[in-house]
Each structure stands twice: as structure tokens, then as C-alpha cells.
Amino acid sequence: MEGDPTLQLRVFDLNCWAIRYLSKRRQERVRLIGDMLRQEGFDLVLLQEVWSERDYSDLKAKLGGCYPFSHYFRSGVIGSGLCVFSRFPILDTLLYQYSLNGYPYMLQHGDWFCGKSVGLVVLAWGSRPLCPCSCQLHAEYCREKDAYLPHRLVQAWELAQFIRHTSKAADMVLLGGDLNMHPEDVGIRLLRGWTGLRDAFAEATRFEGCEDGCTLVPNNCFTVKTELLPFPLGIRIDYILYKAVSSFTVKCEELKTTTGTAPGMDIPFSDHEAVMATLHIRRQGQAADGNLGTAEPTLADVVTEARMEVGVGLRAAQRQRYSTGRMAVLALLLLLLQAAAALGTLAGLAAGQPFPKLSFSLLAFFAIGILLLATGLHLFHTIEVKMLQGTEEQLRMALRALQEHP
Amino acid sequence: MEGDPTLQLRVFDLNCWAIRYLSKRRQERVRLIGDMLRQEGFDLVLLQEVWSERDYSDLKAKLGGCYPFSHYFRSGVIGSGLCVFSRFPILDTLLYQYSLNGYPYMLQHGDWFCGKSVGLVVLAWGSRPLCPCSCQLHAEYCREKDAYLPHRLVQAWELAQFIRHTSKAADMVLLGGDLNMHPEDVGIRLLRGWTGLRDAFAEATRFEGCEDGCTLVPNNCFTVKTELLPFPLGIRIDYILYKAVSSFTVKCEELKTTTGTAPGMDIPFSDHEAVMATLHIRRQGQAADGNLGTAEPTLADVVTEARMEVGVGLRAAQRQRYSTGRMAVLALLLLLLQAAAALGTLAGLAAGQPFPKLSFSLLAFFAIGILLLATGLHLFHTIEVKMLQGTEEQLRMALRALQEHP
């Protein structure tokens, strides 16, 4: 990189929606994605929701020629779904799994089982390493009453902190992924403000694709149309973000998105649109500003807003911890009462058997079931409370730092 | 720091063994620890196993005068137990929770509930930040048949990777904690080899304390004597490790440990001995070697050995995943059989009620219980398999990197 003052980096990002048995026409789409990637020859490909290792292996086999280096990040029950294909050698990887990621009992949403994470790869890119990240945050199932907002904010904060702490020696930071947040949402303002990352869509000299850069659009046959009713153009939740850290400048020359169906095919690659950026990286004389990218008072407002939302989540989690704990105690009391009654009968204290055996046993089993379930949930919500408290405190610390050193 | 070419840093590290209701004479010992810390005036205090936030608050209130800055890391059900007290302002913090940490059903060991982690604090120390880490790894309960070795190795690897990736812009790396590994164990050789961290005990110019620097010693009245029978001098599992990264050299001038009872008292501070290091940091002209600290062929052997042990753990986890899955399927079959029998009876196909109602219901509840339990365990062991596979692959990648770029 030292010899060449300007370099071009072509990046591809896509949430592939490749869930085994659930995603429509999965194998066909993965094949299409592989064909297109082989044809286009990007420098770096960041994929999300490749939940099946078989799909990853198929892609790896197909793309071995043009992307000789790849990595699949494993986490959670069914994986993180994150993988990276690269023209440059992968020197090292690091996975950070968010501390909160939904609820195991929300089976219909399933985020908890994915082990959502941010995956960092260190690429041998010229003489200095390049450290791009691929990530996905918790999905938003209902915008009006978004029960997962506090979890997504914890994830956005942990993602921002992860990027800040791991990018200190990098020339450039690059993040691609499905952030499940609209551009104006507090989480993305927090992430961008706290890391100084720039939005490729906003910075691009040329843009080609869906209007407003949307990546969930109504004319994609796989999107759920009712969810997009309030947004006739669609929504933008997939991003390529970047920042020059040391003595480099980065410029987004071109940004493209796919627009529904894949070129020359009758189906899209995924229910999300792909985002493709062409970045120009140039070495400059003096070091670029490695500090926070936005004006501090605005950032302080964003941190305050995020802290308030995390606080709302904290109080909800505390209520759930309390009610599950109370339920466990009640179940235990019922069991003890039954045990006392049974012992009383055995000792001949009672005149006769007060309950029929069947109902008595069923009640005991019911109480044991409730006790175990409530205890499990109580432990889970205790962890949730701890992590929300931890994040709230970190946000308070960040706010103090912003106020003390404006 | 730029004005002063040499600086002294006095570091204190202790596993406080402060578990509410379980640790002996906890409050008295926490009071003693606070008194001693106030009296000694270290620059930096790294504590582990401060499980109660009340204990942390008490310490914080007592130490506010001499250590105005502190942080408590929250994670898991009962917390990470990690906290830091500092003379220098804390600018930022980052917590990394290990992906594996024992089993939730091993209630007698309890590590799973702690959310064991590594906590990083960024201190405003002179003109450059100092980033010390406090950490604890999974305990070793039986050295001969150590079922937790693969988990501890995954933790050691994640700790090493965390340090490598977060310390790139630091002048100096400092790690204190209860690593639950003997100095010659593969995990600590991996951690030291992969990060280049030096052992303060081995490097110290002067040493004062328990023989061989042991931190679990027989003449501490709280240690379990039977566990130390094979080690008459005790064992060394608490460490202060350090490394100069950029244009600095670090030297350990003095290392001390406590020796059983606290000075002038009848009880020790904890069941572990405290480790106290005096480090001399000097700015030098040229950059120090930021690469791996040990000779590469040796490191390759260590990585191979670690990978083998992780492989053993992986096969055990796969067996457990299989047997819990089988148990869940059997329970489901039993339930389906019962449902068919019940439906048959209801439809009048059977001559009469083949089972007494009570046994029938008890059996159904038993099957439901086993189904839920086995499914939960199957999910847990699936995550375990994923993480062990991920670590094995990362170790394979590390080995390839070592072989390709010796």
C-alpha cells in the first residue's frame, strides 16, 4: 500500500436470508449469489444470515478461484450467520457476541438462538492490515411497540465499543451489515456518533439502486408487504460504514443496491437488497482526525436518548425478574404445602385422603414445572438486568466524558 | 508521560473470594482489604470475585480518597466479580464475556452463573492511555480428570485474542487475574506465547513472598488442604503479566505476595494470596518488538497441544449433544405413544382403560419433564460444540500463520 498512493476497494454486503427449511428458494438463491459474486469479482464480501454451514461450504467451493480466503463465524445454537470472502489473505479473526439478544422463549422470533455477533477479520492488505467487520443486530418486529429496542441499543453500544477498541491501530475501519435500524434511529446515531463512522450511502459521489438507498423494498417478492405499508419506498437497514483512522482518507466513489429481482432472473438474491460500495483510499500527509466524528453536543444528546431507552428496558427487565421470582416462590410454597399435606396423611393426622391421588399428583407436577420454568426465567432476566445496568452505566460514563472534555 | 522518561507503576491483584453467604468471614476480610489498600496507596488495584455489589460499594466509599476512580464489571447471573480501583481517571471500559464457561447444571461448581469475563479499563495515564485488564478463568476442580480444560483453553485463547486486538495502540499491556492455571499449563503457555506477555514473577529483580510465588498455599487457613496435598509448597495461579508494545520498555522491579495471614491480623485477606508488582516503565528511542514474544517453533507446538485438547473437548461435547438429543427424541416418542393410547381409549378402540389414570398421568409428566430438560441440554451442548469448533478452527488458522510466516 505504501507504493501506491491511491487504492480502490470494492465491497459487497448482503443479508442472504438463508435459513434452512424456512427461507423460500434458499438453495437456488445461494447458487445465484455465488454465481454473481464469481462474476463480479469484488475485493471483499460480507454476508449475513448464512445459517447453514453447508451453504457456506458450497459458496466457498464455488468462490475459491476469485476469493481464495474466507471465514465462517460460529456462535449460538444455529450459528452467527456471518461469513466473509476476501481476495486478500485473512490473518486473524475475532468474534464478539452481544451480551443480550432477545429471549429464548420467543421461539417465533428466534433471534436468541442465532448468537448474533460482530465478526472482525484482519486482512493482509498491502503493507498494513485492514480490519473489516460484518455484523447483524436484533430484528425489529413491531416498530410501534418495539420490545427489543433496549436489546438492540445494548448491541449497538457494544458494537461501537468493539469497533473503537479494536480499530486503534488500523488505517481504516469498515463495517458492513444488517443493523436492523432506520438511518434516523437512535441506535445508528449512537453507533455513528461514538465511532465516527461515515455512511457510504450519504457520502457516495454516485448512487444507483433503490430510491433512498432502501434495502427492504416492496417490489422484492420475498418481503412482507404489510410490514412495509407505512414505508411505500421501503426502508434502509443494511449499511456499509467506514472511517479513515490514521494518515489516510477514504471516499465512497460509488454506491449501488440491487433492485428487487436479480439481473436476468425471476427472483431476488434475498429478501434484503445487496449494498455494493466502491471506496477510494488515499494516503495523505497528515493524520486524519481519529476522534469522534460528530459535534459533541449532538452526540451527548444521542447518548442521553440511548440511556433513557436502555433505562426503560431496564425497568421492564426488573419487573419481569420480580414477577418470575414471585412465581417461583409461589410454586415452591404450593409444593411445600402439598408435601406437608402428604406427610400429614401418611402420619395418619388427617381423617382421610383429602384429595384424589390423581389431582394431587397432577398438581405437584404442575407446581414442579412452574418452579423450574420460573426459576430459569428469573435467572435469565437477572442476567438481562445486569447487562442493561452495565450498559446504562457505561453510557453515563460516556456522557460524563463528553461533558468534561468537550 | 512524555516529560518523564521513567515512571513507576504499583499494581495490586487479588482474588477476594467474596461470595455472599458462602465465603467465610467475608465482610471482615473485605474491610481488611479496604484498610490495607487505603494504607498502601497503590496506583492500580485489580480485584476478582467481588461478587456482591454491596461489597464493591463499601470498598468504593472507603477508597474514594486514594483511588478516586473505579469500575465494577457486570455480567452473568451474579456478576463477573471483576472490579478496578485506580489513581488515574478511567476513560473507557470494555467487557468481553467468554463464550464458554462451564455448565449451568453443575450447580456445585457454579462457574456458569458468574459470567466469567475479561474487563478492560482505559486509564488516562500521562499523555497516552494505559489499558490494564482484570480477568478470571474457569476454576480447576480436579487436576487428574479436568473436565473443564477445553473450556479454560477456549477462555485462554479468547483472552489472548482480546488482548492482541485491543492493545494495538497501547504503549503497554497489563493483565492481572486468577487464571486458574499452573505456570507450566498449556493454557498459560498459549496466552503468553500468543500475546508475548511476560510473567512479573519470572522477570522480577526482587521477590518477596510465598516460595515459588505460590498464591494458593497450605498455610492459608481458608485453602482446602486436600486439594493442595500433591503440592506441598502450594500452587501459583494468580498472575500479573505485562508487555511493552510501542516505544517503551517495562521492567518488574519488585514482586511481592502476601503469605497467609494479613499483617497483624489472625486471618488472611482471602483464600488466594495477593500479588503486588512494582513496574518501571521507560521510554526508549526505538520501538520495542511488538510481535510474538517466544520463539515461533515452540509457540507452534503450544498451539498444536491446545488444539488437541480443544479437540478432545469437542468430541466429548458432540457425544453429549448426541445423547441429549436421543433422550429428547425418546421422550417425545413416549409422549406420542401415550397420546395415541389415550386417543384410542377415548375413541373406544381399546377394551378398557389399559393403565390406571394416576400412573398414566405421572408417566406423561415424567416424559414432558425429560423432553424439556433434554431439549435444553441439547441446545446448550450445540452451542458448546459450535464454540469449540470455532476455537479449533482459529487455532488451526494461527498454526498455519505461524508455519507460513516463521
Interface residues (C-beta under 8 A of the other chain):
Chain A: F73 R74 S75 G76 V77 G79 I90 L91 D92 T93 L94 L95 Y96 Q97 S99 F113 G115 L120 Q161 F162 R164 H165 T166 K168 A169 A170 K357 L358 S361 L362 F365 I368 G369 L372 L379 T382 I383 K386 M387 Q389 G390 E393 Q394 M397 A398 A401
Chain B: F73 R74 S75 G76 V77 G79 I90 L91 D92 T93 L94 L95 Y96 Q97 S99 F113 G115 L120 Q161 F162 R164 H165 T166 K168 A169 A170 K357 L358 S361 L362 F365 I368 G369 L372 L379 T382 I383 K386 M387 Q389 G390 E393 Q394 M397 A398 A401
